[in-house]
Amino acid sequence: MDGPVMTSPAVPAGHAAEGEPRSSRFRGDIEGLRAVAVGLVLLYHAGLPFIHGGFVGVDVFFVISGFLITTQLLSEVDRTGTVSLVRFYARRAKRLLPAAGVVLVVTALLTWWFIPDTRWKEIGGDIAGSALYVVNWRLAARSVDYLAEDAQPSPVQHFWSLAVEEQYYLVWPLLILLAVLAAKMIKNRTRPALWTGLLLVMVPSFAWSLIETAQTPASAFFVTTTRMWELGVGAAVALAAGACARLPRMAAVVFGWAGLAAIAVSGLFYTEDIAWPGYAAALPVIGAAAVIAAGFAVTRGGPASLLGVRPMRWIGGLSYSLYLWHWPLIVVSTVYFDGLSSYEGLAVVAVSVVPAWLTYRTVESGFRHSAAVSRSTRLALSLGANFTLIGVAAGIVLVLLVPAVEAPGAKTALGAAALRDDPRGDPAGAVVDRVDWMTPDPARATADLPPTYADKCHQQTGKSEVITCRYGDPKGRITVAVVGDSKISQWVSALQPLAEQNGWQLVTYLKSACSFSTAVIETDGPACRAWGANVLKRLQADPPDWVVTSQVGTQARDADGKYTEAAMVAGLRDVWGRVRAMGSKVIVIANNPHPGQNVYECVAKNPDKLSACSFDRKAYDSSSAVTQHTAAKGMKGVEVVDLFDAICPAERCPAVIGNVLMYRQGSHLTGTYIRSMTPRLAKALTKAHLRATYQKEG
């Protein structure tokens, strides 16, 4: 996403925009290729149904950026025999950071104005991470964090690709400098050393991309290590510029158009179902490289004749600012209007041209072409640092604006205690439009967690090693193993005080998004099944008295490769049978259903119309509770504890009961509401033959 480039037919030269000398001709085709890349991204984000794989535009950008920056660095090596890292980073600072800082500040303001405060902490952190160009790692961590299963897209999520580029540029210029110094020391030519350095980056990155994409595709999409090879491909074209210029004309024409076709095919026919980047990314990456390489040998008759036309060059020149502006406007508009159609998304993209053009003319070009900034490396670096600090400050301020005042009476909130012993039809559980106060505050609901998260008791996706945590009485005569995913973990908020008061040893075996079953589930299937087998070995080595479990999953893979409820039932019955065979009894806490929306966000948006955040009681019928009841039927020593009536006493399930907000994220109940259900859970467990008493503290 750098400035316009000038090249000679044989030797790469620098960017005019970067203040380097120009060579013989302007590469308008590269500006046009930028237009193709940003067009794919914008149309994809707008929601156009025929641009299924528009995300490949980012991969095209990576190739272009790798080529342009390497071209600039090689030009400097050819002229001076070395690379000035300070001057390199000064050019990057004045080129990228002012525009990025402006967009981040405006995004923080738009978030404060239009997006509920439930998301300010997360988005504020993303803005600060974007300003520091590390947001891709933050997004990678979130992608495999089950607590973020229903996280909405961040308005600065697109900064992940810019972060990848900047992290690459921490490594690549240094490698070029080291290669140049090594070549001088051994009195060898520079180019072989540069190729060696490039291969040291590309080969491990491509190999890791294949491995990581196969194992954890969600995080592989964002991390730098799986993407460096794409920028490396662009760098390879720059290193091979002389050979590219000597391509026969017809070969270059075919090569160039085939490359452009490869980009078009991947943009039109790739889908989000493809694990990315991995080997699939090679098509648009090689396609982009082919277009750039062909442009050295041919213009007329090649793709340059299309890409180099004035409208394409204009869009290409505006691509960086367009990329910065379009996504925050789409996300904020989606929140404000409760969704966008593809036509509305296209309208937002069209509107983003206005701030993009203004930013390009006044900020991006203004600082880049400033004589004072161009003359002073120190001034350029200071400029970039100040805009970075402004972006970080905007994110921090947004985080600090999150409401931190505890609701009046929060410590005496009744929650489920407001309901009678038989809660079905209790007026205290009816849907209402307004309450005087509630706890937790919707802005802090996602932090109202069971202790297992702070204690790091959860194994993450992609891993099968067993992690355990212990609560209650370490010398207790009764051992209760808590096994499963986050849907049993939420009940530790009530099981922990029961263990302490009843003298149990409470041992957790938890893995995010993983049902305790011998069947293969769709999410994290192989790792989950291996984890379950490892848990069984641990339990068999020291059998607990009781295994308490639950899970969110309703289906598993059958012998035909299809995902069915029957396969999940079989897998549950199998694993419970193995637990019973070791002498342990099983209690299944029936899962509560998904409300179909993030209730805490709905409550934040509708504090005077809470009925908008309620959902139909029939949601229970499609939850895994039905699967659990079916699996447990007829199994001796397996009991189901179902407290759904205390979660949804009426035909419409409320957002708030007894001044307690019910849901914290997805289908997970807040820790506060679970704790308010502790007496009910104690009675239900006793009925299931695990004797439990509870005396409320204080």
KACOR-V786699 format. One record per residue. PHI is phi in whole degrees, -180 to 180 (* if undefined). OMEGA is omega in whole degrees, 0 to 359 (* if undefined). Layout:
PHI&OMEGA  PHI&OMEGA
//
This chain:
*&182  -95&185  -72&182  -62&185  -120&173  -115&179  -135&166  -93&181  -60&187  -117&187  -117&179  -60&176  -128&186  -84&180  -89&170  -62&182  -66&181  -94&177  84&180  -96&179  -62&179  -91&175  -107&199  -73&184  -147&182  -86&180  -90&178  -63&180  -66&179  -73&173  -59&179  -67&177  -66&173  -61&179  -62&177  -61&183  -63&182  -69&177  -63&177  -60&182  -64&184  -65&181  -68&177  -65&179  -68&177  -69&177  96&179  -64&189  -67&184  -93&177  -101&185  -67&186  -115&182  -60&178  -63&180  -69&176  -58&178  -65&179  -65&175  -63&177  -58&180  -59&180  -65&180  -61&182  -65&177  -60&179  -66&186  -66&181  -68&178  -67&175  -57&180  -62&183  -66&178  -66&177  -60&180  -67&177  -63&181  -65&183  -85&191  -116&182  82&180  -156&177  -129&175  -93&181  -64&181  -63&179  -65&179  -61&182  -71&175  -66&178  -64&178  -64&183  -62&182  -73&182  -77&191  -109&194  -71&179  -60&180  -64&179  -63&179  -61&179  -62&181  -64&180  -66&178  -65&179  -64&179  -63&177  -61&179  -66&179  -64&178  -63&179  -61&186  -86&191  -115&186  -105&182  -56&183  -66&176  -62&184  -109&186  -63&181  -63&180  -63&183  -68&177  -59&176  -64&177  -65&179  -64&177  -61&178  -64&178  -69&179  -62&180  -94&178  59&174  -128&187  -65&180  -63&178  -72&176  -64&179  -69&178  -63&179  -64&180  -67&184  -66&178  -109&180  -96&183  -65&176  -66&182  -106&185  -60&181  -111&180  -63&178  -83&180  -58&178  -78&178  -68&175  -119&181  -61&182  -67&178  -69&180  -59&183  -71&176  -66&177  -63&178  -59&181  -60&184  -67&177  -69&175  -62&183  -77&169  -76&185  -98&191  -66&178  -60&178  -66&178  -64&177  -62&179  -62&179  -64&178  -65&179  -63&180  -65&179  -65&179  -63&179  -67&182  -65&181  -97&178  53&180  -120&178  -70&184  -73&188  -58&178  -58&178  -66&179  -67&177  -63&178  -62&179  -61&180  -65&180  -64&177  -65&176  -90&189  -70&188  -64&178  -62&180  -65&180  -66&178  -62&179  -66&178  -61&179  -65&183  -69&185  -68&179  -66&179  -71&186  -91&182  -135&185  -61&182  -62&180  -81&179  -59&181  -61&189  -99&193  -76&184  -67&186  -63&179  -88&186  -116&186  -62&180  -64&180  -68&174  -66&178  -63&177  -62&176  -63&178  -64&179  -64&177  -63&178  -63&179  -66&183  -97&186  -57&181  -62&179  -66&179  -62&182  -68&181  -95&177  -62&174  -59&188  -57&183  -65&178  -64&179  -65&179  -61&180  -64&181  -60&182  -66&180  -67&176  -63&178  -63&179  -66&178  -65&179  -63&178  -65&181  -64&181  -62&181  -66&179  -69&183  -87&191  -115&173  -68&179  -132&179  -67&180  -74&180  -78&176  -65&191  -134&7  -83&177  55&183  -69&183  -63&181  -69&181  -63&183  -64&179  -67&180  -66&179  -67&177  -60&179  -63&178  -62&180  -65&179  -62&181  -66&181  -64&180  -63&182  -65&176  -72&188  -102&186  -151&173  -118&180  -66&181  93&178  -94&180  -61&178  -61&179  -67&175  -95&185  -71&185  -89&180  -71&189  -56&181  -60&180  -68&179  -66&180  -65&179  -65&179  -61&178  -65&181  -91&192  -60&182  -63&179  -66&177  -62&180  -62&181  -63&192  -88&192  -65&188  -71&176  -57&181  -68&177  -66&183  -64&181  -64&179  -65&179  -62&178  -68&185  -66&183  -98&181  55&177  112&179  -131&169  -76&180  -63&178  -69&177  -68&176  -62&178  -65&178  -65&178  -64&178  -60&179  -63&179  -65&182  -65&177  -62&184  -65&178  -64&179  -64&180  -66&179  -64&179  -66&180  -61&184  -75&188  -94&185  -104&186  -59&180  -73&182  -58&180  -74&183  -64&183  -99&179  -65&180  -63&182  -64&180  -68&181  -67&181  -77&188  -117&175  -62&180  -62&180  -64&180  -63&179  -66&178  -64&178  -59&180  -63&180  -62&181  -67&178  -69&175  -64&179  -63&178  -63&178  -64&178  -62&180  -61&180  -61&179  -67&180  -64&180  -61&180  -62&177  -64&182  -68&180  -80&179  -63&180  -55&183  -122&183  -88&178  -69&181  -61&177  -58&178  79&184  -57&183  -71&180  -111&179  -60&186  -84&185  59&181  -65&178  -67&177  -73&184  -93&177  -73&183  -56&173  -100&190  -77&185  -61&179  81&179  -65&179  -57&179  -66&179  -106&180  -77&177  -73&176  -127&180  -91&185  -152&170  -128&182  -67&179  -162&177  -150&175  -140&354  -71&173  -61&180  -51&181  -67&182  -117&185  -63&184  -67&178  -94&181  -87&192  -109&169  -70&183  -66&185  -64&180  -78&177  -63&181  -86&178  56&182  -92&186  -98&168  -77&183  -88&178  -64&179  86&183  -124&185  -121&178  -68&183  -89&174  -114&178  -124&170  -131&183  -125&178  -134&177  80&184  -92&182  -63&179  -111&183  -61&182  -80&179  -109&179  -109&179  -118&178  -95&178  -104&190  -129&175  144&184  -103&184  -67&181  -78&169  -92&178  -59&182  -61&182  -81&176  -65&176  -59&176  -101&181  -69&180  -61&178  -63&177  -66&179  -65&181  -67&183  -82&183  -108&176  70&177  -91&161  -90&181  -106&184  -119&182  -101&173  -130&191  -125&174  -144&183  -61&175  61&186  -129&176  -75&175  -80&187  -155&176  -86&177  -82&178  -96&179  -93&185  -73&181  -85&176  59&189  -51&184  -60&180  -65&180  -66&181  -65&178  -65&177  -61&179  -60&178  -65&179  -67&178  -63&179  -58&179  -63&180  -65&180  -67&180  -66&180  -69&180  -149&188  -60&175  -79&175  -73&183  -137&169  -118&178  -107&189  -143&172  -167&178  -164&180  -89&188  -69&177  -113&185  -132&175  -143&184  -83&179  -94&184  -64&179  -91&180  85&179  -92&179  -98&186  -135&176  -69&181  -61&179  -67&177  -67&178  -58&180  -64&180  -66&178  -68&180  -62&180  -64&183  -69&177  -66&177  -64&179  -69&176  -66&179  -64&181  -66&178  -88&176  96&180  -93&175  -97&186  -120&170  -120&179  -105&175  -89&185  -58&183  -71&173  -87&187  -77&176  -81&181  -75&178  88&178  -161&172  -81&187  -59&183  -64&177  -70&178  -62&180  -64&179  -63&181  -83&185  -129&184  -65&180  -107&176  -146&183  -65&178  -62&178  -67&183  -103&178  -84&178  -147&186  -72&179  -59&181  -66&176  -58&178  -58&186  -65&180  -106&180  -90&180  -72&176  -59&179  -64&178  -61&182  -66&178  -61&180  -63&181  -67&184  -79&185  -59&177  84&180  -90&179  -71&179  83&176  -122&181  -117&177  -108&174  -103&184  -124&181  -109&185  -61&181  -63&178  -85&176  -100&180  -139&185  -75&186  -118&179  -71&172  -109&182  -82&186  -81&176  -87&184  -136&172  -132&178  58&181  65&177  -115&175  -68&189  -78&190  -112&180  -106&183  -173&181  55&180  -102&183  -90&178  -82&178  -66&177  -60&180  -65&181  -70&177  -60&180  -63&179  -69&179  -94&183  -55&179  -61&179  -68&179  -64&179  -60&179  -65&182  -68&178  -66&178  -62&178  -64&178  -88&172  85&170  -99&187  -63&181  -144&173  -120&181  -147&175  -120&182  -63&181  -74&177  76&*
//
